[in-house]
Amino acid sequence: MNTIQQDRSPIYVFEAHDFLTPSDPDFWNPLVNRARLTSPYGTTTRIVCSGFHGVTTNCVQADADGNPHALKRLPFNFPNVSGSGAPGDGVSHWVYPGFIPGIS
């Protein structure tokens, strides 16, 4: 009897909800190692991310009209001071394009 094995891809897509935003006191705690988001919409609009082997690699956030915008991943999870030694540099800080001057 032949069985068909379904390949499980290491790449995945998910709707993200669990970002820390600047209005959350834990956002500013450098010991809290959770994903951060700096965006004019906070987490009120849809955010879809993709990942590879447990590391989030890309995120897109909808604007008020539902148009998608690629979020910029900072090279570190500012202001977090831990976790950068984790796979993929650990969790990230994501920024809405153009919301912070110099980060587009």
Accessible surface in RSA format (square Angstrom, percent):
REM  Atomic radii and reference values for relative SASA: ProtOr
REM  Chains: A
REM  Algorithm: Lee & Richards
REM  Probe-radius: 1.40
REM  Slices: 20
REM RES _ NUM      All-atoms   Total-Side   Main-Chain    Non-polar    All polar
REM                ABS   REL    ABS   REL    ABS   REL    ABS   REL    ABS   REL
RES MET A   1   224.78 116.4 140.42  92.9  84.36 200.9 117.92 100.3 106.86 141.6
RES ASN A   2   147.32 101.6 121.02 117.0  26.30  63.3  31.32  75.4 116.00 112.1
RES THR A   3   106.39  75.7  79.30  80.4  27.09  64.6  59.92  80.5  46.47  70.2
RES ILE A   4   171.30  97.5 139.54 104.0  31.76  76.5 142.55 102.6  28.75  78.0
RES GLN A   5   158.82  88.8 135.66  99.1  23.16  55.1  43.51  92.6 115.31  87.5
RES GLN A   6   160.35  89.7 134.43  98.2  25.92  61.7  47.24 100.6 113.11  85.8
RES ASP A   7   137.07  96.0 113.08 112.6  23.99  56.7  37.83  89.0  99.24  99.0
RES ARG A   8   222.61  93.5 191.01  97.4  31.60  75.2  69.30  94.7 153.31  92.9
RES SER A   9    76.36  64.5  47.45  63.3  28.91  66.6  43.02  91.6  33.35  46.7
RES PRO A  10    54.25  39.5  42.36  38.6  11.88  43.2  53.64  44.3   0.61   3.8
RES ILE A  11   108.25  61.6  96.22  71.7  12.03  29.0  96.22  69.3  12.03  32.6
RES TYR A  12    79.23  37.0  72.70  41.4   6.53  17.0  71.31  53.6   7.92   9.8
RES VAL A  13   106.73  70.2  77.55  70.2  29.18  70.3  77.55  67.4  29.18  79.1
RES PHE A  14    74.84  37.4  66.72  41.3   8.12  21.1  74.84  45.4   0.00   0.0
RES GLU A  15    79.07  45.4  57.90  43.8  21.16  50.4  17.99  34.8  61.07  49.9
RES ALA A  16    11.47  10.5   5.13   7.9   6.34  14.4   7.93  11.2   3.54   9.4
RES HIS A  17   134.15  73.3 112.76  78.4  21.38  54.7  77.85  80.2  56.30  65.5
RES ASP A  18   101.87  71.4  90.96  90.5  10.91  25.8  40.88  96.2  60.99  60.8
RES PHE A  19    21.58  10.8   7.94   4.9  13.64  35.5   7.94   4.8  13.64  39.0
RES LEU A  20     0.59   0.3   0.32   0.2   0.27   0.7   0.59   0.4   0.00   0.0
RES THR A  21    20.99  14.9  20.41  20.7   0.57   1.4   7.60  10.2  13.39  20.2
RES PRO A  22    54.70  39.9  44.63  40.7  10.07  36.6  44.91  37.1   9.79  60.8
RES SER A  23   106.26  89.8  68.93  92.0  37.33  86.0  57.37 122.2  48.89  68.5
RES ASP A  24    48.47  33.9  44.34  44.1   4.13   9.8  14.71  34.6  33.76  33.7
RES PRO A  25   112.04  81.7  97.38  88.8  14.66  53.3 104.62  86.4   7.42  46.1
RES ASP A  26    57.95  40.6  57.88  57.6   0.07   0.2   1.69   4.0  56.26  56.1
RES PHE A  27     3.96   2.0   3.96   2.5   0.00   0.0   3.96   2.4   0.00   0.0
RES TRP A  28   140.49  56.4 126.76  61.4  13.73  32.2 118.98  63.4  21.51  34.9
RES ASN A  29    56.97  39.3  51.84  50.1   5.13  12.4  13.97  33.6  43.00  41.6
RES PRO A  30    55.77  40.6  55.77  50.8   0.00   0.0  55.77  46.0   0.00   0.0
RES LEU A  31   135.48  75.4 115.04  82.3  20.44  51.4 115.37  81.0  20.10  54.1
RES VAL A  32    29.79  19.6  26.06  23.6   3.73   9.0  29.79  25.9   0.00   0.0
RES ASN A  33    63.68  43.9  43.35  41.9  20.34  49.0  15.50  37.3  48.19  46.6
RES ARG A  34    86.03  36.1  84.02  42.8   2.00   4.8  47.15  64.4  38.88  23.6
RES ALA A  35    23.68  21.8  21.12  32.6   2.56   5.8  21.12  29.7   2.56   6.8
RES ARG A  36     0.00   0.0   0.00   0.0   0.00   0.0   0.00   0.0   0.00   0.0
RES LEU A  37     0.09   0.1   0.00   0.0   0.09   0.2   0.00   0.0   0.09   0.2
RES THR A  38    14.21  10.1  14.21  14.4   0.00   0.0  12.11  16.3   2.11   3.2
RES SER A  39    12.75  10.8   0.00   0.0  12.75  29.4   0.00   0.0  12.75  17.9
RES PRO A  40    67.83  49.4  31.38  28.6  36.45 132.5  36.99  30.5  30.83 191.6
RES TYR A  41    58.56  27.3  52.19  29.7   6.38  16.6  30.38  22.8  28.18  34.7
RES GLY A  42    19.57  24.1   0.00   N/A  19.57  24.1  17.62  48.4   1.95   4.4
RES THR A  43    60.77  43.2  36.87  37.4  23.90  57.0   5.27   7.1  55.50  83.9
RES THR A  44   121.46  86.4  83.35  84.5  38.11  90.8  81.60 109.6  39.86  60.3
RES THR A  45    27.92  19.9  17.67  17.9  10.25  24.4  24.47  32.9   3.46   5.2
RES ARG A  46   148.47  62.3 133.38  68.0  15.10  35.9  49.70  67.9  98.77  59.9
RES ILE A  47     2.24   1.3   1.02   0.8   1.22   2.9   1.02   0.7   1.22   3.3
RES VAL A  48    43.98  28.9  42.08  38.1   1.90   4.6  42.08  36.6   1.90   5.2
RES CYS A  49     2.65   2.0   0.90   1.0   1.74   4.1   1.74   4.4   0.90   1.0
RES SER A  50    24.72  20.9  24.09  32.1   0.63   1.5  16.96  36.1   7.76  10.9
RES GLY A  51     0.84   1.0   0.00   N/A   0.84   1.0   0.00   0.0   0.84   1.9
RES PHE A  52    94.94  47.5  93.52  57.9   1.42   3.7  93.52  56.7   1.42   4.1
RES HIS A  53   127.32  69.6  99.04  68.8  28.28  72.4  73.94  76.2  53.38  62.1
RES GLY A  54    65.85  81.2   0.00   N/A  65.85  81.2  31.21  85.7  34.64  77.6
RES VAL A  55    27.09  17.8  23.85  21.6   3.24   7.8  27.09  23.5   0.00   0.0
RES THR A  56    38.91  27.7  33.58  34.0   5.34  12.7  13.68  18.4  25.23  38.1
RES THR A  57    56.19  40.0  43.80  44.4  12.39  29.5  37.32  50.1  18.87  28.5
RES ASN A  58    89.90  62.0  88.67  85.7   1.23   3.0  19.98  48.1  69.92  67.6
RES CYS A  59     2.10   1.6   0.00   0.0   2.10   4.9   0.30   0.8   1.79   1.9
RES VAL A  60    55.83  36.7  54.34  49.2   1.49   3.6  54.34  47.2   1.49   4.0
RES GLN A  61     0.04   0.0   0.00   0.0   0.04   0.1   0.04   0.1   0.00   0.0
RES ALA A  62    16.72  15.4  15.01  23.2   1.71   3.9  15.13  21.3   1.59   4.2
RES ASP A  63    21.10  14.8  18.82  18.7   2.28   5.4   5.30  12.5  15.80  15.8
RES ALA A  64    83.43  76.7  48.38  74.7  35.05  79.7  52.16  73.5  31.27  82.8
RES ASP A  65   126.36  88.5  91.97  91.5  34.38  81.3  23.82  56.1 102.54 102.3
RES GLY A  66    50.31  62.0   0.00   N/A  50.31  62.0  26.92  73.9  23.39  52.4
RES ASN A  67    76.22  52.6  75.82  73.3   0.40   1.0  14.00  33.7  62.22  60.1
RES PRO A  68    97.31  70.9  80.88  73.7  16.43  59.7  81.07  66.9  16.24 100.9
RES HIS A  69    60.75  33.2  55.45  38.5   5.30  13.6  43.82  45.2  16.93  19.7
RES ALA A  70    71.97  66.2  58.30  90.0  13.67  31.1  58.30  82.1  13.67  36.2
RES LEU A  71    12.67   7.1   0.00   0.0  12.67  31.9   0.09   0.1  12.58  33.9
RES LYS A  72    95.27  46.5  92.14  56.5   3.12   7.4  39.71  35.7  55.56  59.2
RES ARG A  73    72.56  30.5  58.25  29.7  14.31  34.1  25.13  34.3  47.43  28.7
RES LEU A  74    23.36  13.0  20.78  14.9   2.58   6.5  20.78  14.6   2.58   6.9
RES PRO A  75   109.59  79.9  78.33  71.4  31.26 113.6  91.95  75.9  17.63 109.6
RES PHE A  76   114.72  57.4 105.35  65.3   9.37  24.4 114.72  69.6   0.00   0.0
RES ASN A  77    11.32   7.8   5.75   5.6   5.57  13.4   5.75  13.8   5.57   5.4
RES PHE A  78   103.43  51.7 102.83  63.7   0.59   1.5 103.43  62.7   0.00   0.0
RES PRO A  79    21.23  15.5  15.46  14.1   5.77  21.0  17.52  14.5   3.71  23.1
RES ASN A  80    16.45  11.3   0.60   0.6  15.85  38.2   0.00   0.0  16.45  15.9
RES VAL A  81   112.08  73.8  75.11  68.0  36.97  89.1  84.10  73.1  27.98  75.9
RES SER A  82    53.89  45.5  41.50  55.4  12.39  28.5  42.23  89.9  11.66  16.3
RES GLY A  83    23.77  29.3   0.00   N/A  23.77  29.3  13.81  37.9   9.95  22.3
RES SER A  84    81.19  68.6  71.02  94.8  10.17  23.4  38.53  82.0  42.67  59.8
RES GLY A  85    81.72 100.8   0.00   N/A  81.72 100.8  44.47 122.0  37.25  83.4
RES ALA A  86    40.29  37.0  27.37  42.2  12.92  29.4  34.08  48.0   6.21  16.5
RES PRO A  87   108.91  79.4  92.72  84.5  16.18  58.8 105.15  86.8   3.76  23.3
RES GLY A  88    40.14  49.5   0.00   N/A  40.14  49.5  25.65  70.4  14.49  32.5
RES ASP A  89    87.91  61.6  79.13  78.8   8.78  20.8  10.50  24.7  77.41  77.2
RES GLY A  90    14.68  18.1   0.00   N/A  14.68  18.1  10.16  27.9   4.52  10.1
RES VAL A  91    61.68  40.6  49.83  45.1  11.85  28.6  56.98  49.5   4.71  12.8
RES SER A  92     7.46   6.3   3.70   4.9   3.76   8.7   2.23   4.8   5.22   7.3
RES HIS A  93     6.21   3.4   6.21   4.3   0.00   0.0   6.21   6.4   0.00   0.0
RES TRP A  94     5.13   2.1   5.13   2.5   0.00   0.0   2.50   1.3   2.63   4.3
RES VAL A  95     0.00   0.0   0.00   0.0   0.00   0.0   0.00   0.0   0.00   0.0
RES TYR A  96    22.51  10.5  22.51  12.8   0.00   0.0  18.04  13.6   4.47   5.5
RES PRO A  97    42.93  31.3  30.69  28.0  12.24  44.5  31.10  25.7  11.82  73.5
RES GLY A  98    57.39  70.8   0.00   N/A  57.39  70.8  30.38  83.4  27.01  60.5
RES PHE A  99    92.31  46.2  70.28  43.5  22.03  57.3  75.58  45.8  16.74  47.9
RES ILE A 100    56.14  31.9  55.54  41.4   0.60   1.5  55.85  40.2   0.30   0.8
RES PRO A 101   127.76  93.1 101.96  92.9  25.80  93.8 112.46  92.8  15.31  95.1
RES GLY A 102    88.23 108.8   0.00   N/A  88.23 108.8  43.68 119.9  44.55  99.8
RES ILE A 103    38.02  21.6  34.93  26.0   3.09   7.5  37.19  26.8   0.84   2.3
RES SER A 104   109.30  92.4  77.09 102.9  32.22  74.2  50.52 107.6  58.78  82.3
END  Absolute sums over single chains surface
CHAIN  1 A     6881.9       5236.8       1645.1       4114.2       2767.7
END  Absolute sums over all chains
TOTAL          6881.9       5236.8       1645.1       4114.2       2767.7
